Every structure is written in structure tokens, then in C-alpha cells.
Amino acid sequence: MPKANKADKVEKAKQLRKGPLKTPSALGENARRDISAELNTLLADVFALYLKTKNFHWHMSGPHFRDYHLLLDEHSDEIYAITDPIAERVRKLGGTTLRSIGDIARHQRLSDNDADFVTPADMLAELREDNARVADYMRKTHDLCDEYNDVATASLLENWIDEAERRVWFLFETGRTV
């Protein structure tokens, strides 16, 4: 193969990697940009909540171990299940989504918990508060979708808000002492 031809192919391949992802959408450029950015931040929070829930699931202890362990496993499955639909919605809007753990860390609003030991009561309380915050973030994202008439994203968020509120309720009732 002639050198010039090979160099041309390499250059063409580089340009393709840089090429824009042109996903068609009826929403305007501002809507696509704003909603994609908001969904990426929400996605980072969902990943952070997922990992914290799994962390507490793995490190649960005490007399209610089995019940709490199973509850947090159920919650983590539910949380993880929305990660792909959020990311795919960003792509459907024409945006790009999170690419790494570092990208998640740069976008997340929820705090991590790297403590060596957390009591079961504190685990449940922290997860309750984090799930409530995620539900609030989802409501704000829904408001943005309403501004731009993005009914598809809004309808997804409505179900996820209900799931987050259910988790808050379960964590609240499970953590009650009276």
C-alpha cells in the first residue's frame, strides 16, 4: 500500500472518531443541550446512590442483618435499572453521556460514604435522605422537560420519582424505632 494512501486512511479514521454524533430529534438545540446536561448530572447521582446502597448492603451487620441486606439489594437493583435508560435518553436527545468513574465523580451532587463502619440505623437514614434528594433532582429535571415540552423524558422521570419515593418510604418505616 502506498504511504500516502495509508496516511489518508489513518487521517480519515481520526476524523471519524472526532465526528459529531448527529442523532435526529424534534427538540431544539437548547432543549437537547440543557436536558442532556441535567440528565448526565442525574445519572452521576444515580450511580453514586447505587454504589452507596451496595456499599451499605455489603457492610450491613446486626440483628436485622438479613432483612436490611435483602432490602438494600432490592433497592440497588432498582436504582441500577434506571442507569441505562437515563444514558440512552441522553443519546436519543443527541447528547453524549458519562464515560468513566472520574466523570461520575465530577458530576455527582450526592456525597460518598467511605467510613470504615456505619451503624445500620445511620445507613438507613443516609440512604433515605439521598433517595429523597434524588427524587427532588428528578422533579427539577421534570420541570426542565416541561419547559421544553419533552414529554418522553418527563414520563420516564415520573415513574422513577415514584420508585425513589417508595424507597424513601421503606427506609423511613424500616428505620423507625417507635
Secondary structure, 3 states (H helix, E strand, C coil): CCHHHHHHHHHHHHHHHHCCCCCCCCCCHHHHHHHHHHHHHHHHHHHHHHHHHHHHHHCCCCCCHHHHHHHHHHHHHHHHCCHHHHHHHHHHCCCCCCCCHHHHHHHCCCCCCCCCCCCHHHHHHHHHHHHHHHHHHHHHHHHHHHHHCCHHHHHHHHHHHHHHHHHHHHHHHHHCCC
